Amino acid sequence: MTGLTHFDAQGQAHMVDVSGKPVTDRLATAEGFVVMSPETLALVSEGRAQKGDVLSVARLAGIMAAKRTADLIPLCHPLPITRVAVELTADPARSAIRVEATVKTGGQTGVEMEALTAVSIACLTVYDMVKAVEKSMRIEGIRLLLKDGGKSGRYEAGP
């Protein structure tokens, strides 16, 4: 199974051995969107949701999720995360909340999964806090935007 690092020659799943890799600075940024009606977007943006400050709670949930990624995804390594930033902004043109997470570490493996997990959980938290108003919201476009550091170098997603 060439190229799939989480499988051995017999196709069995295993945790990748990163012990021989050098410790380097690594960074990853991911994004996702919670699409909703313009009325619900205004409710969230203006802080009028019944459950409280949706964006602040979702930001904290995203940060906590990044720190717990190895507990959630079976073959992820626990990492010494040095920074997690989660930003939630209203995107009126898309009628959505845009979630962006950036994670940094100095380690032997990257933090792409931590950034993607932070975005996923922040999006789910927005949904959870507003679902009483609009159950038809959609979580869309969760993707890696940027990865830097390590042997494979820099990756930037296209538009």
Helices and strands as residue ranges (DSSP letters): E 24-35, H 38-45, H 54-67, H 69-72, E 81-91, E 96-107, H 112-130, E 138-148, E 155-156
